[in-house]
């Protein structure tokens, strides 16, 4: 019997990536982190203007602007 899923598309190693990601992204901690970064992006004038920049964190906790592709490629490695 074939396994059914409410999500279409590619399957990932754990088989329920979309469900897991939805739950993770809606957690109070992630919402707080995301809203803080969005606020900083707005403050710096780079939110939604298409310049390809993200607010990134340094190891000392300070923030700076960086190309979105570099910032997101480093995800998980501090």
N, CA, C, O and CB atoms as a CASP TS submission, in Angstrom:
PFRMAT TS
TARGET T0000
AUTHOR 0000-0000-0000
METHOD Language model
MODEL 1
PARENT N/A
ATOM      1  N   UNK     1       0.830  -1.169   0.000  1.00  0.00           N
ATOM      2  CA  UNK     1       0.000   0.000   0.000  1.00  0.00           C
ATOM      3  C   UNK     1       0.880   1.240   0.000  1.00  0.00           C
ATOM      4  O   UNK     1       1.811   1.344   0.799  1.00  0.00           O
ATOM      5  CB  UNK     1      -0.947  -0.006   1.199  1.00  0.00           C
ATOM      6  N   UNK     2       0.593   2.167  -0.881  1.00  0.00           N
ATOM      7  CA  UNK     2       1.399   3.385  -0.994  1.00  0.00           C
ATOM      8  C   UNK     2       1.119   4.323   0.168  1.00  0.00           C
ATOM      9  O   UNK     2      -0.007   4.433   0.653  1.00  0.00           O
ATOM     10  CB  UNK     2       1.121   4.096  -2.325  1.00  0.00           C
ATOM     11  N   UNK     3       2.157   4.983   0.589  1.00  0.00           N
ATOM     12  CA  UNK     3       2.028   5.948   1.676  1.00  0.00           C
ATOM     13  C   UNK     3       1.481   7.254   1.127  1.00  0.00           C
ATOM     14  O   UNK     3       1.952   7.744   0.100  1.00  0.00           O
ATOM     15  CB  UNK     3       3.386   6.177   2.380  1.00  0.00           C
ATOM     16  N   UNK     4       0.503   7.813   1.795  1.00  0.00           N
ATOM     17  CA  UNK     4      -0.074   9.076   1.334  1.00  0.00           C
ATOM     18  C   UNK     4       0.402  10.220   2.220  1.00  0.00           C
ATOM     19  O   UNK     4       0.730  10.031   3.391  1.00  0.00           O
ATOM     20  CB  UNK     4      -1.618   9.005   1.327  1.00  0.00           C
ATOM     21  N   UNK     5       0.431  11.389   1.640  1.00  0.00           N
ATOM     22  CA  UNK     5       0.867  12.573   2.361  1.00  0.00           C
ATOM     23  C   UNK     5       0.019  13.749   1.929  1.00  0.00           C
ATOM     24  O   UNK     5      -0.452  13.800   0.793  1.00  0.00           O
ATOM     25  CB  UNK     5       2.367  12.856   2.121  1.00  0.00           C
ATOM     26  N   UNK     6      -0.177  14.699   2.837  1.00  0.00           N
ATOM     27  CA  UNK     6      -0.935  15.887   2.465  1.00  0.00           C
ATOM     28  C   UNK     6      -0.059  16.900   1.742  1.00  0.00           C
ATOM     29  O   UNK     6      -0.551  17.943   1.309  1.00  0.00           O
ATOM     30  CB  UNK     6      -1.559  16.523   3.699  1.00  0.00           C
ATOM     31  N   UNK     7       1.231  16.611   1.604  1.00  0.00           N
ATOM     32  CA  UNK     7       2.164  17.494   0.901  1.00  0.00           C
ATOM     33  C   UNK     7       2.648  16.826  -0.375  1.00  0.00           C
ATOM     34  O   UNK     7       3.007  15.648  -0.377  1.00  0.00           O
ATOM     35  CB  UNK     7       3.363  17.863   1.804  1.00  0.00           C
ATOM     36  N   UNK     8       2.653  17.588  -1.453  1.00  0.00           N
ATOM     37  CA  UNK     8       3.175  17.039  -2.707  1.00  0.00           C
ATOM     38  C   UNK     8       4.600  17.547  -2.897  1.00  0.00           C
ATOM     39  O   UNK     8       5.027  18.472  -2.206  1.00  0.00           O
ATOM     40  CB  UNK     8       2.270  17.437  -3.927  1.00  0.00           C
ATOM     41  N   UNK     9       5.312  16.967  -3.798  1.00  0.00           N
ATOM     42  CA  UNK     9       6.664  17.411  -4.086  1.00  0.00           C
ATOM     43  C   UNK     9       7.707  16.456  -3.556  1.00  0.00           C
ATOM     44  O   UNK     9       7.406  15.324  -3.178  1.00  0.00           O
ATOM     45  CB  UNK     9       6.892  18.773  -3.512  1.00  0.00           C
ATOM     46  N   UNK    10       8.937  16.930  -3.536  1.00  0.00           N
ATOM     47  CA  UNK    10      10.070  16.092  -3.146  1.00  0.00           C
ATOM     48  C   UNK    10       9.979  15.677  -1.681  1.00  0.00           C
ATOM     49  O   UNK    10       9.537  16.450  -0.832  1.00  0.00           O
ATOM     50  CB  UNK    10      11.385  16.830  -3.397  1.00  0.00           C
ATOM     51  N   UNK    11      10.390  14.480  -1.404  1.00  0.00           N
ATOM     52  CA  UNK    11      10.461  13.981  -0.037  1.00  0.00           C
ATOM     53  C   UNK    11      11.887  14.166   0.468  1.00  0.00           C
ATOM     54  O   UNK    11      12.847  14.057  -0.295  1.00  0.00           O
ATOM     55  CB  UNK    11      10.023  12.483   0.044  1.00  0.00           C
ATOM     56  N   UNK    12      12.011  14.440   1.732  1.00  0.00           N
ATOM     57  CA  UNK    12      13.316  14.606   2.340  1.00  0.00           C
ATOM     58  C   UNK    12      13.598  13.401   3.216  1.00  0.00           C
ATOM     59  O   UNK    12      12.737  12.540   3.397  1.00  0.00           O
ATOM     60  CB  UNK    12      13.391  15.919   3.156  1.00  0.00           C
ATOM     61  N   UNK    13      14.793  13.342   3.754  1.00  0.00           N
ATOM     62  CA  UNK    13      15.241  12.172   4.493  1.00  0.00           C
ATOM     63  C   UNK    13      14.286  11.797   5.619  1.00  0.00           C
ATOM     64  O   UNK    13      14.041  10.613   5.851  1.00  0.00           O
ATOM     65  CB  UNK    13      16.618  12.415   5.053  1.00  0.00           C
ATOM     66  N   UNK    14      13.745  12.787   6.320  1.00  0.00           N
ATOM     67  CA  UNK    14      12.857  12.443   7.428  1.00  0.00           C
ATOM     68  C   UNK    14      11.407  12.259   6.985  1.00  0.00           C
ATOM     69  O   UNK    14      10.566  11.895   7.807  1.00  0.00           O
ATOM     70  CB  UNK    14      12.930  13.513   8.492  1.00  0.00           C
ATOM     71  N   UNK    15      11.094  12.496   5.735  1.00  0.00           N
ATOM     72  CA  UNK    15       9.782  12.207   5.190  1.00  0.00           C
ATOM     73  C   UNK    15       8.685  13.190   5.531  1.00  0.00           C
ATOM     74  O   UNK    15       7.618  13.150   4.919  1.00  0.00           O
ATOM     75  CB  UNK    15       9.376  10.901   5.632  1.00  0.00           C
ATOM     76  N   UNK    16       8.915  14.078   6.497  1.00  0.00           N
ATOM     77  CA  UNK    16       7.877  15.036   6.853  1.00  0.00           C
ATOM     78  C   UNK    16       8.486  16.430   7.012  1.00  0.00           C
ATOM     79  O   UNK    16       8.133  17.162   7.936  1.00  0.00           O
ATOM     80  CB  UNK    16       7.158  14.604   8.153  1.00  0.00           C
ATOM     81  N   UNK    17       9.376  16.784   6.134  1.00  0.00           N
ATOM     82  CA  UNK    17      10.115  18.043   6.229  1.00  0.00           C
ATOM     83  C   UNK    17       9.183  19.248   6.290  1.00  0.00           C
ATOM     84  O   UNK    17       9.374  20.127   7.131  1.00  0.00           O
ATOM     85  CB  UNK    17      11.061  18.184   5.047  1.00  0.00           C
ATOM     86  N   UNK    18       8.176  19.307   5.415  1.00  0.00           N
ATOM     87  CA  UNK    18       7.295  20.476   5.373  1.00  0.00           C
ATOM     88  C   UNK    18       6.510  20.621   6.668  1.00  0.00           C
ATOM     89  O   UNK    18       6.342  21.732   7.172  1.00  0.00           O
ATOM     90  CB  UNK    18       6.334  20.379   4.189  1.00  0.00           C
ATOM     91  N   UNK    19       6.035  19.526   7.200  1.00  0.00           N
ATOM     92  CA  UNK    19       5.291  19.569   8.458  1.00  0.00           C
ATOM     93  C   UNK    19       6.206  20.019   9.583  1.00  0.00           C
ATOM     94  O   UNK    19       5.828  20.858  10.400  1.00  0.00           O
ATOM     95  CB  UNK    19       4.676  18.190   8.783  1.00  0.00           C
ATOM     96  N   UNK    20       7.400  19.468   9.625  1.00  0.00           N
ATOM     97  CA  UNK    20       8.371  19.836  10.653  1.00  0.00           C
ATOM     98  C   UNK    20       8.734  21.315  10.540  1.00  0.00           C
ATOM     99  O   UNK    20       8.769  22.024  11.546  1.00  0.00           O
ATOM    100  CB  UNK    20       9.636  18.964  10.540  1.00  0.00           C
ATOM    101  N   UNK    21       9.004  21.780   9.324  1.00  0.00           N
ATOM    102  CA  UNK    21       9.418  23.165   9.117  1.00  0.00           C
ATOM    103  C   UNK    21       8.309  24.133   9.499  1.00  0.00           C
ATOM    104  O   UNK    21       8.581  25.179  10.087  1.00  0.00           O
ATOM    105  CB  UNK    21       9.828  23.387   7.664  1.00  0.00           C
ATOM    106  N   UNK    22       7.074  23.805   9.177  1.00  0.00           N
ATOM    107  CA  UNK    22       5.935  24.648   9.524  1.00  0.00           C
ATOM    108  C   UNK    22       5.817  24.778  11.037  1.00  0.00           C
ATOM    109  O   UNK    22       5.583  25.873  11.549  1.00  0.00           O
ATOM    110  CB  UNK    22       4.635  24.076   8.930  1.00  0.00           C
ATOM    111  N   UNK    23       5.974  23.689  11.744  1.00  0.00           N
ATOM    112  CA  UNK    23       5.897  23.703  13.208  1.00  0.00           C
ATOM    113  C   UNK    23       7.053  24.501  13.804  1.00  0.00           C
ATOM    114  O   UNK    23       6.861  25.272  14.744  1.00  0.00           O
ATOM    115  CB  UNK    23       5.905  22.265  13.762  1.00  0.00           C
ATOM    116  N   UNK    24       8.254  24.316  13.256  1.00  0.00           N
ATOM    117  CA  UNK    24       9.448  25.021  13.744  1.00  0.00           C
ATOM    118  C   UNK    24       9.338  26.525  13.506  1.00  0.00           C
ATOM    119  O   UNK    24       9.627  27.319  14.402  1.00  0.00           O
ATOM    120  CB  UNK    24      10.710  24.473  13.058  1.00  0.00           C
ATOM    121  N   UNK    25       8.920  26.919  12.297  1.00  0.00           N
ATOM    122  CA  UNK    25       8.822  28.341  11.956  1.00  0.00           C
ATOM    123  C   UNK    25       7.741  29.057  12.756  1.00  0.00           C
ATOM    124  O   UNK    25       7.815  30.273  12.931  1.00  0.00           O
ATOM    125  CB  UNK    25       8.544  28.500  10.475  1.00  0.00           C
ATOM    126  N   UNK    26       6.748  28.336  13.242  1.00  0.00           N
ATOM    127  CA  UNK    26       5.674  28.972  14.000  1.00  0.00           C
ATOM    128  C   UNK    26       5.926  28.974  15.501  1.00  0.00           C
ATOM    129  O   UNK    26       5.080  29.438  16.266  1.00  0.00           O
ATOM    130  CB  UNK    26       4.371  28.280  13.713  1.00  0.00           C
ATOM    131  N   UNK    27       7.087  28.458  15.940  1.00  0.00           N
ATOM    132  CA  UNK    27       7.389  28.462  17.373  1.00  0.00           C
ATOM    133  C   UNK    27       7.642  29.894  17.847  1.00  0.00           C
ATOM    134  O   UNK    27       8.088  30.742  17.074  1.00  0.00           O
ATOM    135  CB  UNK    27       8.618  27.561  17.678  1.00  0.00           C
ATOM    136  N   UNK    28       7.358  30.149  19.106  1.00  0.00           N
ATOM    137  CA  UNK    28       7.493  31.501  19.662  1.00  0.00           C
ATOM    138  C   UNK    28       8.916  32.033  19.515  1.00  0.00           C
ATOM    139  O   UNK    28       9.099  33.213  19.219  1.00  0.00           O
ATOM    140  CB  UNK    28       7.088  31.508  21.135  1.00  0.00           C
ATOM    141  N   UNK    29       9.915  31.195  19.715  1.00  0.00           N
ATOM    142  CA  UNK    29      11.308  31.633  19.610  1.00  0.00           C
ATOM    143  C   UNK    29      11.646  32.062  18.182  1.00  0.00           C
ATOM    144  O   UNK    29      12.273  33.101  17.979  1.00  0.00           O
ATOM    145  CB  UNK    29      12.255  30.511  20.062  1.00  0.00           C
ATOM    146  N   UNK    30      11.232  31.262  17.191  1.00  0.00           N
ATOM    147  CA  UNK    30      11.528  31.601  15.796  1.00  0.00           C
ATOM    148  C   UNK    30      10.790  32.861  15.353  1.00  0.00           C
ATOM    149  O   UNK    30      11.339  33.668  14.603  1.00  0.00           O
ATOM    150  CB  UNK    30      11.158  30.436  14.881  1.00  0.00           C
ATOM    151  N   UNK    31       9.562  33.032  15.806  1.00  0.00           N
ATOM    152  CA  UNK    31       8.816  34.243  15.471  1.00  0.00           C
ATOM    153  C   UNK    31       9.525  35.456  16.050  1.00  0.00           C
ATOM    154  O   UNK    31       9.639  36.489  15.389  1.00  0.00           O
ATOM    155  CB  UNK    31       7.362  34.162  15.996  1.00  0.00           C
ATOM    156  N   UNK    32      10.002  35.334  17.280  1.00  0.00           N
ATOM    157  CA  UNK    32      10.710  36.439  17.935  1.00  0.00           C
ATOM    158  C   UNK    32      12.003  36.784  17.183  1.00  0.00           C
ATOM    159  O   UNK    32      12.299  37.957  16.959  1.00  0.00           O
ATOM    160  CB  UNK    32      11.029  36.076  19.403  1.00  0.00           C
ATOM    161  N   UNK    33      12.770  35.753  16.795  1.00  0.00           N
ATOM    162  CA  UNK    33      14.023  35.980  16.052  1.00  0.00           C
ATOM    163  C   UNK    33      13.756  36.630  14.701  1.00  0.00           C
ATOM    164  O   UNK    33      14.423  37.592  14.320  1.00  0.00           O
ATOM    165  CB  UNK    33      14.777  34.656  15.850  1.00  0.00           C
ATOM    166  N   UNK    34      12.766  36.089  13.977  1.00  0.00           N
ATOM    167  CA  UNK    34      12.453  36.593  12.648  1.00  0.00           C
ATOM    168  C   UNK    34      11.955  38.029  12.706  1.00  0.00           C
ATOM    169  O   UNK    34      12.335  38.846  11.868  1.00  0.00           O
ATOM    170  CB  UNK    34      11.416  35.707  11.976  1.00  0.00           C
ATOM    171  N   UNK    35      11.108  38.351  13.686  1.00  0.00           N
ATOM    172  CA  UNK    35      10.586  39.714  13.788  1.00  0.00           C
ATOM    173  C   UNK    35      11.693  40.690  14.168  1.00  0.00           C
ATOM    174  O   UNK    35      11.678  41.833  13.713  1.00  0.00           O
ATOM    175  CB  UNK    35       9.448  39.779  14.816  1.00  0.00           C
ATOM    176  N   UNK    36      12.651  40.270  14.987  1.00  0.00           N
ATOM    177  CA  UNK    36      13.770  41.145  15.352  1.00  0.00           C
ATOM    178  C   UNK    36      14.638  41.456  14.126  1.00  0.00           C
ATOM    179  O   UNK    36      15.070  42.593  13.939  1.00  0.00           O
ATOM    180  CB  UNK    36      14.628  40.490  16.461  1.00  0.00           C
ATOM    181  N   UNK    37      14.889  40.438  13.293  1.00  0.00           N
ATOM    182  CA  UNK    37      15.696  40.663  12.095  1.00  0.00           C
ATOM    183  C   UNK    37      14.954  41.521  11.077  1.00  0.00           C
ATOM    184  O   UNK    37      15.560  42.365  10.417  1.00  0.00           O
ATOM    185  CB  UNK    37      16.090  39.330  11.463  1.00  0.00           C
ATOM    186  N   UNK    38      13.648  41.310  10.947  1.00  0.00           N
ATOM    187  CA  UNK    38      12.855  42.144  10.042  1.00  0.00           C
ATOM    188  C   UNK    38      12.856  43.592  10.508  1.00  0.00           C
ATOM    189  O   UNK    38      12.937  44.510   9.691  1.00  0.00           O
ATOM    190  CB  UNK    38      11.414  41.619   9.945  1.00  0.00           C
ATOM    191  N   UNK    39      12.767  43.798  11.806  1.00  0.00           N
ATOM    192  CA  UNK    39      12.795  45.152  12.371  1.00  0.00           C
ATOM    193  C   UNK    39      14.126  45.826  12.063  1.00  0.00           C
ATOM    194  O   UNK    39      14.164  46.998  11.685  1.00  0.00           O
ATOM    195  CB  UNK    39      12.556  45.114  13.897  1.00  0.00           C
ATOM    196  N   UNK    40      15.213  45.087  12.224  1.00  0.00           N
ATOM    197  CA  UNK    40      16.541  45.630  11.933  1.00  0.00           C
ATOM    198  C   UNK    40      16.694  45.936  10.447  1.00  0.00           C
ATOM    199  O   UNK    40      17.298  46.945  10.084  1.00  0.00           O
ATOM    200  CB  UNK    40      17.632  44.648  12.382  1.00  0.00           C
ATOM    201  N   UNK    41      16.151  45.074   9.582  1.00  0.00           N
ATOM    202  CA  UNK    41      16.176  45.318   8.142  1.00  0.00           C
ATOM    203  C   UNK    41      15.428  46.593   7.787  1.00  0.00           C
ATOM    204  O   UNK    41      15.888  47.372   6.952  1.00  0.00           O
ATOM    205  CB  UNK    41      15.574  44.136   7.391  1.00  0.00           C
ATOM    206  N   UNK    42      14.272  46.811   8.418  1.00  0.00           N
ATOM    207  CA  UNK    42      13.501  48.032   8.167  1.00  0.00           C
ATOM    208  C   UNK    42      14.273  49.259   8.638  1.00  0.00           C
ATOM    209  O   UNK    42      14.307  50.285   7.959  1.00  0.00           O
ATOM    210  CB  UNK    42      12.131  47.964   8.872  1.00  0.00           C
ATOM    211  N   UNK    43      14.888  49.139   9.804  1.00  0.00           N
ATOM    212  CA  UNK    43      15.658  50.244  10.373  1.00  0.00           C
ATOM    213  C   UNK    43      16.806  50.649   9.443  1.00  0.00           C
ATOM    214  O   UNK    43      17.110  51.833   9.297  1.00  0.00           O
ATOM    215  CB  UNK    43      16.208  49.855  11.757  1.00  0.00           C
ATOM    216  N   UNK    44      17.425  49.670   8.829  1.00  0.00           N
ATOM    217  CA  UNK    44      18.555  49.937   7.927  1.00  0.00           C
ATOM    218  C   UNK    44      18.109  50.277   6.512  1.00  0.00           C
ATOM    219  O   UNK    44      18.940  50.592   5.661  1.00  0.00           O
ATOM    220  CB  UNK    44      19.480  48.737   7.886  1.00  0.00           C
ATOM    221  N   UNK    45      16.808  50.218   6.253  1.00  0.00           N
ATOM    222  CA  UNK    45      16.273  50.603   4.953  1.00  0.00           C
ATOM    223  C   UNK    45      16.461  49.575   3.864  1.00  0.00           C
ATOM    224  O   UNK    45      16.389  49.914   2.682  1.00  0.00           O
ATOM    225  CB  UNK    45      16.891  51.860   4.525  1.00  0.00           C
ATOM    226  N   UNK    46      16.700  48.329   4.225  1.00  0.00           N
ATOM    227  CA  UNK    46      16.951  47.310   3.221  1.00  0.00           C
ATOM    228  C   UNK    46      15.819  46.288   3.120  1.00  0.00           C
ATOM    229  O   UNK    46      15.876  45.388   2.283  1.00  0.00           O
ATOM    230  CB  UNK    46      18.244  46.606   3.527  1.00  0.00           C
ATOM    231  N   UNK    47      14.795  46.416   3.960  1.00  0.00           N
ATOM    232  CA  UNK    47      13.689  45.449   3.947  1.00  0.00           C
ATOM    233  C   UNK    47      12.796  45.682   2.740  1.00  0.00           C
ATOM    234  O   UNK    47      12.195  46.748   2.608  1.00  0.00           O
ATOM    235  CB  UNK    47      12.863  45.545   5.246  1.00  0.00           C
ATOM    236  N   UNK    48      12.704  44.690   1.859  1.00  0.00           N
ATOM    237  CA  UNK    48      11.784  44.728   0.739  1.00  0.00           C
ATOM    238  C   UNK    48      12.182  45.633  -0.411  1.00  0.00           C
ATOM    239  O   UNK    48      11.359  45.879  -1.293  1.00  0.00           O
ATOM    240  CB  UNK    48      10.481  45.135   1.218  1.00  0.00           C
ATOM    241  N   UNK    49      13.409  46.142  -0.441  1.00  0.00           N
ATOM    242  CA  UNK    49      13.785  47.030  -1.542  1.00  0.00           C
ATOM    243  C   UNK    49      14.515  46.307  -2.666  1.00  0.00           C
ATOM    244  O   UNK    49      14.903  46.939  -3.648  1.00  0.00           O
ATOM    245  CB  UNK    49      14.649  48.148  -1.023  1.00  0.00           C
ATOM    246  N   UNK    50      14.711  44.999  -2.544  1.00  0.00           N
ATOM    247  CA  UNK    50      15.293  44.207  -3.620  1.00  0.00           C
ATOM    248  C   UNK    50      16.788  44.358  -3.794  1.00  0.00           C
ATOM    249  O   UNK    50      17.317  44.028  -4.855  1.00  0.00           O
ATOM    250  CB  UNK    50      14.640  44.553  -4.879  1.00  0.00           C
ATOM    251  N   UNK    51      17.491  44.851  -2.774  1.00  0.00           N
ATOM    252  CA  UNK    51      18.936  45.034  -2.904  1.00  0.00           C
ATOM    253  C   UNK    51      19.728  43.754  -2.653  1.00  0.00           C
ATOM    254  O   UNK    51      20.943  43.738  -2.848  1.00  0.00           O
ATOM    255  CB  UNK    51      19.399  46.101  -1.950  1.00  0.00           C
ATOM    256  N   UNK    52      19.065  42.684  -2.226  1.00  0.00           N
ATOM    257  CA  UNK    52      19.736  41.402  -2.018  1.00  0.00           C
ATOM    258  C   UNK    52      20.535  41.325  -0.739  1.00  0.00           C
ATOM    259  O   UNK    52      21.372  40.434  -0.595  1.00  0.00           O
ATOM    260  CB  UNK    52      20.631  41.119  -3.158  1.00  0.00           C
ATOM    261  N   UNK    53      20.303  42.237   0.202  1.00  0.00           N
ATOM    262  CA  UNK    53      21.045  42.255   1.463  1.00  0.00           C
ATOM    263  C   UNK    53      20.177  41.715   2.592  1.00  0.00           C
ATOM    264  O   UNK    53      18.956  41.868   2.595  1.00  0.00           O
ATOM    265  CB  UNK    53      21.526  43.684   1.793  1.00  0.00           C
ATOM    266  N   UNK    54      20.845  41.077   3.551  1.00  0.00           N
ATOM    267  CA  UNK    54      20.225  40.594   4.775  1.00  0.00           C
ATOM    268  C   UNK    54      21.004  41.140   5.958  1.00  0.00           C
ATOM    269  O   UNK    54      22.181  41.479   5.833  1.00  0.00           O
ATOM    270  CB  UNK    54      20.176  39.040   4.808  1.00  0.00           C
ATOM    271  N   UNK    55      20.351  41.225   7.098  1.00  0.00           N
ATOM    272  CA  UNK    55      21.060  41.517   8.332  1.00  0.00           C
ATOM    273  C   UNK    55      21.634  40.195   8.813  1.00  0.00           C
ATOM    274  O   UNK    55      20.911  39.207   8.939  1.00  0.00           O
ATOM    275  CB  UNK    55      20.121  42.184   9.416  1.00  0.00           C
ATOM    276  N   UNK    56      22.926  40.178   9.081  1.00  0.00           N
ATOM    277  CA  UNK    56      23.610  38.976   9.511  1.00  0.00           C
ATOM    278  C   UNK    56      24.199  39.213  10.895  1.00  0.00           C
ATOM    279  O   UNK    56      24.381  40.359  11.307  1.00  0.00           O
ATOM    280  CB  UNK    56      24.709  38.568   8.500  1.00  0.00           C
ATOM    281  N   UNK    57      24.496  38.143  11.606  1.00  0.00           N
ATOM    282  CA  UNK    57      25.071  38.255  12.944  1.00  0.00           C
ATOM    283  C   UNK    57      26.550  37.912  12.943  1.00  0.00           C
ATOM    284  O   UNK    57      26.987  36.974  12.276  1.00  0.00           O
ATOM    285  CB  UNK    57      24.330  37.352  13.915  1.00  0.00           C
ATOM    286  N   UNK    58      27.312  38.688  13.703  1.00  0.00           N
ATOM    287  CA  UNK    58      28.704  38.344  13.959  1.00  0.00           C
ATOM    288  C   UNK    58      28.742  37.463  15.203  1.00  0.00           C
ATOM    289  O   UNK    58      27.734  37.335  15.898  1.00  0.00           O
ATOM    290  CB  UNK    58      29.593  39.627  14.138  1.00  0.00           C
ATOM    291  N   UNK    59      29.879  36.862  15.490  1.00  0.00           N
ATOM    292  CA  UNK    59      29.983  35.986  16.656  1.00  0.00           C
ATOM    293  C   UNK    59      29.813  36.745  17.962  1.00  0.00           C
ATOM    294  O   UNK    59      29.376  36.172  18.960  1.00  0.00           O
ATOM    295  CB  UNK    59      31.316  35.272  16.654  1.00  0.00           C
ATOM    296  N   UNK    60      30.158  38.044  17.964  1.00  0.00           N
ATOM    297  CA  UNK    60      30.021  38.836  19.187  1.00  0.00           C
ATOM    298  C   UNK    60      28.592  39.330  19.401  1.00  0.00           C
ATOM    299  O   UNK    60      28.326  40.015  20.389  1.00  0.00           O
ATOM    300  CB  UNK    60      30.968  40.021  19.146  1.00  0.00           C
ATOM    301  N   UNK    61      27.662  38.997  18.494  1.00  0.00           N
ATOM    302  CA  UNK    61      26.265  39.354  18.651  1.00  0.00           C
ATOM    303  C   UNK    61      25.840  40.589  17.887  1.00  0.00           C
ATOM    304  O   UNK    61      24.644  40.861  17.782  1.00  0.00           O
ATOM    305  CB  UNK    61      25.973  39.551  20.071  1.00  0.00           C
ATOM    306  N   UNK    62      26.787  41.348  17.348  1.00  0.00           N
ATOM    307  CA  UNK    62      26.442  42.531  16.578  1.00  0.00           C
ATOM    308  C   UNK    62      25.927  42.123  15.204  1.00  0.00           C
ATOM    309  O   UNK    62      26.139  40.994  14.760  1.00  0.00           O
ATOM    310  CB  UNK    62      27.655  43.469  16.446  1.00  0.00           C
ATOM    311  N   UNK    63      25.247  43.052  14.537  1.00  0.00           N
ATOM    312  CA  UNK    63      24.685  42.755  13.226  1.00  0.00           C
ATOM    313  C   UNK    63      25.321  43.627  12.156  1.00  0.00           C
ATOM    314  O   UNK    63      25.820  44.716  12.439  1.00  0.00           O
ATOM    315  CB  UNK    63      23.169  42.951  13.236  1.00  0.00           C
ATOM    316  N   UNK    64      25.297  43.135  10.922  1.00  0.00           N
ATOM    317  CA  UNK    64      25.812  43.873   9.778  1.00  0.00           C
ATOM    318  C   UNK    64      25.083  43.408   8.529  1.00  0.00           C
ATOM    319  O   UNK    64      24.461  42.345   8.526  1.00  0.00           O
ATOM    320  CB  UNK    64      27.345  43.683   9.629  1.00  0.00           C
ATOM    321  N   UNK    65      25.159  44.202   7.467  1.00  0.00           N
ATOM    322  CA  UNK    65      24.518  43.837   6.207  1.00  0.00           C
ATOM    323  C   UNK    65      25.432  42.941   5.398  1.00  0.00           C
ATOM    324  O   UNK    65      26.642  43.159   5.333  1.00  0.00           O
ATOM    325  CB  UNK    65      24.147  45.088   5.400  1.00  0.00           C
ATOM    326  N   UNK    66      24.842  41.933   4.784  1.00  0.00           N
ATOM    327  CA  UNK    66      25.601  40.957   4.006  1.00  0.00           C
ATOM    328  C   UNK    66      24.705  40.459   2.880  1.00  0.00           C
ATOM    329  O   UNK    66      23.480  40.471   3.004  1.00  0.00           O
ATOM    330  CB  UNK    66      26.103  39.767   4.902  1.00  0.00           C
ATOM    331  N   UNK    67      25.321  40.018   1.776  1.00  0.00           N
ATOM    332  CA  UNK    67      24.542  39.435   0.691  1.00  0.00           C
ATOM    333  C   UNK    67      23.717  38.278   1.241  1.00  0.00           C
ATOM    334  O   UNK    67      24.208  37.444   2.001  1.00  0.00           O
ATOM    335  CB  UNK    67      25.465  38.956  -0.467  1.00  0.00           C
ATOM    336  N   UNK    68      22.451  38.252   0.836  1.00  0.00           N
ATOM    337  CA  UNK    68      21.536  37.230   1.337  1.00  0.00           C
ATOM    338  C   UNK    68      22.036  35.829   1.018  1.00  0.00           C
ATOM    339  O   UNK    68      21.906  34.921   1.839  1.00  0.00           O
ATOM    340  CB  UNK    68      20.147  37.431   0.748  1.00  0.00           C
ATOM    341  N   UNK    69      22.605  35.649  -0.165  1.00  0.00           N
ATOM    342  CA  UNK    69      23.057  34.316  -0.565  1.00  0.00           C
ATOM    343  C   UNK    69      24.171  33.802   0.348  1.00  0.00           C
ATOM    344  O   UNK    69      24.195  32.619   0.689  1.00  0.00           O
ATOM    345  CB  UNK    69      23.539  34.337  -2.015  1.00  0.00           C
ATOM    346  N   UNK    70      25.087  34.676   0.743  1.00  0.00           N
ATOM    347  CA  UNK    70      26.163  34.253   1.648  1.00  0.00           C
ATOM    348  C   UNK    70      25.629  33.985   3.047  1.00  0.00           C
ATOM    349  O   UNK    70      26.009  33.006   3.689  1.00  0.00           O
ATOM    350  CB  UNK    70      27.266  35.316   1.705  1.00  0.00           C
ATOM    351  N   UNK    71      24.752  34.855   3.511  1.00  0.00           N
ATOM    352  CA  UNK    71      24.187  34.716   4.851  1.00  0.00           C
ATOM    353  C   UNK    71      23.403  33.413   4.967  1.00  0.00           C
ATOM    354  O   UNK    71      23.549  32.695   5.957  1.00  0.00           O
ATOM    355  CB  UNK    71      23.282  35.915   5.183  1.00  0.00           C
ATOM    356  N   UNK    72      22.594  33.102   3.996  1.00  0.00           N
ATOM    357  CA  UNK    72      21.754  31.905   4.069  1.00  0.00           C
ATOM    358  C   UNK    72      22.522  30.636   3.762  1.00  0.00           C
ATOM    359  O   UNK    72      22.133  29.559   4.214  1.00  0.00           O
ATOM    360  CB  UNK    72      20.591  32.028   3.121  1.00  0.00           C
ATOM    361  N   UNK    73      23.593  30.733   3.011  1.00  0.00           N
ATOM    362  CA  UNK    73      24.404  29.553   2.710  1.00  0.00           C
ATOM    363  C   UNK    73      25.147  29.084   3.952  1.00  0.00           C
ATOM    364  O   UNK    73      25.475  27.904   4.074  1.00  0.00           O
ATOM    365  CB  UNK    73      25.398  29.854   1.578  1.00  0.00           C
ATOM    366  N   UNK    74      25.412  29.999   4.869  1.00  0.00           N
ATOM    367  CA  UNK    74      26.169  29.704   6.073  1.00  0.00           C
ATOM    368  C   UNK    74      25.271  29.170   7.168  1.00  0.00           C
ATOM    369  O   UNK    74      25.758  28.835   8.248  1.00  0.00           O
ATOM    370  CB  UNK    74      26.899  30.937   6.553  1.00  0.00           C
ATOM    371  N   UNK    75      23.965  29.082   6.921  1.00  0.00           N
ATOM    372  CA  UNK    75      22.996  28.689   7.937  1.00  0.00           C
ATOM    373  C   UNK    75      23.460  27.424   8.656  1.00  0.00           C
ATOM    374  O   UNK    75      23.809  26.431   8.018  1.00  0.00           O
ATOM    375  CB  UNK    75      21.608  28.470   7.306  1.00  0.00           C
ATOM    376  N   UNK    76      23.462  27.470   9.973  1.00  0.00           N
ATOM    377  CA  UNK    76      23.864  26.319  10.751  1.00  0.00           C
ATOM    378  C   UNK    76      25.332  26.338  11.144  1.00  0.00           C
ATOM    379  O   UNK    76      25.747  25.609  12.046  1.00  0.00           O
ATOM    380  CB  UNK    76      23.571  25.081   9.991  1.00  0.00           C
ATOM    381  N   UNK    77      26.107  27.155  10.482  1.00  0.00           N
ATOM    382  CA  UNK    77      27.530  27.281  10.838  1.00  0.00           C
ATOM    383  C   UNK    77      27.755  28.700  11.340  1.00  0.00           C
ATOM    384  O   UNK    77      27.553  29.659  10.596  1.00  0.00           O
ATOM    385  CB  UNK    77      28.474  26.957   9.607  1.00  0.00           C
ATOM    386  N   UNK    78      28.165  28.840  12.574  1.00  0.00           N
ATOM    387  CA  UNK    78      28.350  30.185  13.154  1.00  0.00           C
ATOM    388  C   UNK    78      29.734  30.723  12.938  1.00  0.00           C
ATOM    389  O   UNK    78      30.037  31.837  13.366  1.00  0.00           O
ATOM    390  CB  UNK    78      28.058  30.167  14.626  1.00  0.00           C
TER
END
